[in-house]
Amino acid sequence: MLNEQGEQLDLLSTSAAELEQALATLATLKPDEREDFIRRWPSTLQSLCDVMRVTLKQHNIVDADNVSEALATSLSAYLGGRDVYIPNGERLKNALRDIRIWR
């Protein structure tokens, strides 16, 4: 997105107040508007949101849709643009085991 001077604007602000305002706006959209808005997110962010939504619903979290969107947006603001390694498979199991042992 470009401003009037043709400069690139951040889609997700790193400012906490601006992020809260963006999330408040997202929460007020009608379901079809919200779905269209989220469909425009990068695919990785959409997938992250979907995974969190499913997990939250499995844990009977109230308002899982809004919570997953808020979490995905917050993670994007915090981790966006960084290369992040997240272990999976055996490495994830071993990391979780090690944490339990340490505790």
N, C-alpha and C positions, 0 to 999 in steps of 0.2 A: 504494500500500500504506500502511495506517495502523498506527501503533503503539498500545499500550494506552491512551494518552492522546488518541487520535484525531488525532495529528499526522502529517503527510505524511512518509514515509520515502523516501530516495533508493533507487531500484532498483539503480543502479550506483554504488557508492561511489567517491569521488575519492581515498580513502586507498589508497596503494599496497599495503599489507598486506591490507586488506579486498578489494581488487580481485584480488590473487593468490589469496586464499581462495575468492572467488567462481569464479574460473577453475578452480581445483583441484576444486571441487565439480562444476562443469559437466563437466569431463573424466572424472569418475567415474560419471556417469549412464549407464544402459543406453541403447542407441541409440534405442529408442522414447521413453524419458523425455526424452532430450536433444532429440529432434525436437519433442516436445510443448512443451518449455521454450522453445526458440528460436521456435516458431510463435507464442508469446505476446509476442515482442518487437515493438516498433513496426515497421511495414512498411519504413520507410527503413533501419532497422538490419538487418532480415532481408535486404533487397536488397544492402546493402553486404557483408554476410557471404557471400551467394551469389556475388557478383562476385569477391570475394577467393578464395573456395574454388575456383571454376572456374579462375581465373588461376594459383593455386598448383598445382593439379593439372596444368595445361598445362606448368608448369615442373618437373614431377616432384618437388614438395616432399613429403617424407615427412610423414604425419599432417596433410594439408592441411585436414581438417575441424576439428581442434582449433586449428590455427594460425589459420585464418580466424576462428573464434569468438573467440580471444584478441585478434586484431587489431581486430575489430569492437568488442569490448567495451572495449578500451583507447582506441580512437578516440572511442567514445561517452563515456567518462569524461573525456577531454581536450577534445573539441569539443562535447559534448552541450549543447544549449540555445543554441548560438551560431549566428548566420547566417554561413555559410561560402560563399564564391564559389569554384567550381572551374571553370576554363576548359575548353571543349570545342571540337571542330571545328578551325577555322582558328586560333582564339586559342590553343588547346593546342599545335598544331603550331608556331606562331610562338614561343610561350614556350619550348618545348623547343629550337627552332632557336637562339634567342637565348642560351640556356644553353650550348649546344655552342659557339657563336661566342665567348662570354665565356671559356670554358675554354681 
